[in-house]
Amino acid sequence: MNIQLIQGEFNPNDAIELIAQLVQTKIMYHENKINYDSSEEDIKTREEKIKRLQNELFEIRKFINTKTQSVKVDALIKIE
């Protein structure tokens, strides 16, 4: 089963805003999963995932900021 979450062309600012909100939601998911019952290994893994997401968002922003016209964004969630 698939969910077509995003599909279309956006101006660069809107594309960045949309992607940033999605990434921030994923970061908040990992932050919320870290609690006092979490093992040190689980916390480290989630912190690494958060850092990776932040770095990827930074790179995406740099890339999109080089664009002057619309940007195509396609986000599909595939559930197996």
N, C-alpha and C positions, 0 to 999 in steps of 0.2 A: 504494500500500500504506500502511496506517495502523497505528499502535501506540497503543492506548488506555493511556497511561501511568498516569493517575490519573483516577478517576471515583467520586465519592462525597461524603458529608457527614462533616465532621470537627469536633471541638471546636476552638475558636480556637487553642489552644496547639499541638495536633497539626498543624493546617493550617499554622501558621507554621513549625513544625519541618520538616515535609515539604517545603514550598516553599523554605525556606532551604537545605536539603541539596541540592536540585536546582540552585539558583542557584549554590551554592558549587562544585558539580561543574563547572558551565559556566565559572566563574571560574578554577578550577584548570586546565581545558583550555587556556584562553588563556594563563595563566601558564606552563604547560609548553611552549607553542609559541614562547615568547620565549626565544631563545638567542643565543649569540655570533655565529651566522651570520645572524641576523635583520637586515633593513634597518631604518634609523631610521623609515621610513614604516610598516613592518609593526608595529614596536614601538608606535608612537604609536596606530595603529588599534586594536591589541589593548588598550592601556591605556584608550582611550576606551570600548571595549566593556565592559571590567571596571568602569569608573566608572559606566556606564549601568546595568549589572546591579546594582551596589551601591545606586544611587539608587532603582531600581525596587523592590528588596527592602525598602528603608527605607519607601517609600510603601505597599507591600503590608502591611508590619507595622503601620503606623499605621492603615490601613483595617481590618484584621482585629481589631486591639485594641479597636476600637469595638463589636465584635459581642459579644453575651452568649450567643447560642445557636450552634448548629452553622453551619458555613460550607461551602457547596458548592464543590468544587474539580474542575475538568475540564481535563485536560491530554492533548492528542492530538498525536502526532508524525505528520506527513504526509510521506510519501516519494514523490517523483515521478520 
